[in-house]
């Protein structure tokens, strides 16, 4: 365990003990009546007050642990600066099978800054997003015998470093009501925002195979420089087109080798297909990378050694992602629960996964009084490629396919503290491991 993370663990336990695990504990009506408290501050320029009103004063009802900072958080937001900070910790291990039965502690810290350039510099319609993140601990994948992390958030942005890394530094600007431009260093983990199977691995499923289109690894870089446009119809995103650097530059700025090895062209189209009056979302995506690949380099989304490939120029991937709501919250149609699925294929020349499928059910908890909770049950199937060369195949011990199921329940102890027990049963699809039963728990704290 990293020494710097001890205080986070202690704080997590304190908060967990503070609030009883009952639905009634979220009754914040009493908090809503506390009114405003004036906090007076003195400075050389004089005195002023900052009002703290409503649920901002209730530790168990506020949206973040640190609240409104005596009004400063709201003041900064009104001036154009927002900050989201969270820490996610995992305790996960192989309870039975795999390569070795062992448990690991790992974690991930996120800092997300938003700069509204209209408020700050009077550049209307433009904003800057900056994400800084780091991880610690050991990924579990090798002991489970799988090549994709059983807890994606514990392995990204890179398993080889616990340094603080800037994975997002990009500008967005509205040209008009239907066209938005973006450019900068872009993290692609949020590229497929399936409402029931995404969340970067810190709010919904743990396993990589249920969070991202795994056939896109490593054709689509995790984080690199790029630019593109988002096209909307009636305020809803309809299509996206991106051009990005061909190589992953998650730990560097990327300017030193920008387009030296080619480019990635990435496009997607969103198709709303409602059924029985309930929202349905379907996204068709594809990518072409012109890079000449010579090896499977280390990537936070694939836990494998650096192994050589048959030299291949160019790589393509296509995939579909869909979600159909079965229940929608009357107060917010984007909240609810339903079914999801993904399917995709690749050329198989540089990607160990030739094609994949996943499906399941999840979303907002259906239990009365537990509207902040999330749940999910998912299944995945990853068919391995036989074209990546004998050295890579031997190093990974690949057989025909990997398959597995995962079930989780994200329990909101408070609005800012969530605890998620998780169970996975995985057939790794390699000759180096047996069927693995993986159990774990995740604690997420929003500051």
Secondary structure as UniProt FT lines:
FT   HELIX           3..5
FT   HELIX           6..18
FT   HELIX           23..26
FT   HELIX           29..32
FT   STRAND          36..43
FT   TURN            44..45
FT   STRAND          46..53
FT   HELIX           54..57
FT   TURN            59..61
FT   TURN            65..68
FT   HELIX           69..71
FT   HELIX           72..79
FT   STRAND          81..98
FT   STRAND          103..116
FT   HELIX           117..121
FT   TURN            124..125
FT   STRAND          126..137
FT   HELIX           141..144
FT   HELIX           152..155
FT   TURN            159..160
FT   STRAND          165..176
FT   TURN            177..178
FT   STRAND          179..187
FT   HELIX           188..190
FT   TURN            195..196
FT   HELIX           199..201
FT   HELIX           208..210
FT   HELIX           214..216
FT   TURN            217..219
FT   STRAND          223..233
FT   TURN            234..235
FT   STRAND          236..245
FT   TURN            250..251
FT   HELIX           255..257
FT   TURN            258..261
FT   STRAND          263..272
FT   TURN            276..277
FT   STRAND          280..296
FT   TURN            300..301
FT   STRAND          307..329
FT   TURN            330..331
FT   STRAND          332..346
FT   STRAND          353..364
FT   TURN            368..369
FT   TURN            371..372
FT   STRAND          374..384
FT   HELIX           390..396
FT   STRAND          401..414
FT   TURN            415..416
FT   STRAND          417..427
FT   TURN            431..432
FT   STRAND          434..446
//
